[in-house]
Amino acid sequence: MYWKTGKEKKVQCILCPHRCHMEPDQVGICGVRKNIRGKLLTLNYGKLSSIALDPIEKKPIHFFQPGTQTLSIGSFGCNFFCEFCQNYSISKCIPETFSMTPEDVVNKATAFNVPSISYTYNEPTVFYEMVTETARLAKQKGLKNILVTNGYIEEEPRQEWERLMDAVNVDLKGFSKERYPGNFGGHLEKVKESILAYQKAMHLELTILVVPGINDWDGEIQEAIRWIAKIDPKIPIHLNRYYPTEHYREPATNLNDIRKLYNFAKEHLNNVRCGNF
Ligand code: SF4
């Protein structure tokens, strides 16, 4: 889905704003969509790296079906490249996987008697076909669909999710349009477009991971908070603490910095939570 053919068996993927052009045998930036003999194929369809029952608050989603469990699934691949990624082993590596069809996932959710399925762990956009087919089936069975995403997706595929998903948490990684491409590998404006579209279509919560040296300077997060407040001060936000990873070694976010941001956010927004302690 969402690709075009070109001359000499070249293809272009139009699923996310990277709009990768691929020669035969090339993969896109996400590492999981490949030009095979002039057709764009996905390398992770039906391949799960994880499936687990989680409290919905862990997504984090705090104001939609609170107190329930959700069946969470993830695959591998990502269309961003954040040095501080906490899920590097599945976002940028090919992990061990097991096969499941959309029917298998929905049957598992029904067997566990949970009210929702969450598409999470790695970026659902680059797992688009599996997520969409599963969500369609889940909706038919009366289950809710929950998306945990970086929001970097083109408008047309996103519109399908606006119809299928019931709640979303978008990870807003910063708020500098100059630094967003270099730090994360995408354009802030496209993420903002997704946030606005999802906010109209479903329950929305936002997460900001406060990462020293990446987004905690120049009043960047404060600017993001002001922007969210203008959309709707009732949008819940999660200010999360970062911890060092294999590829980014800055010390964990200073608790005092989180406290200051929390106090600032509380002046503008109704629902502010701090997490990852
Ligand atoms: S989904 Fe992957 S292949 Fe497609 S445009 Fe985005 S990064 Fe490129």
Residues whose N, C-alpha, C, O or C-beta is under 5 A from the ligand:
A	BS01	SF4	C13 I14 L15 C16 H18 R19 C20 G28 I29 C30 R33 N79
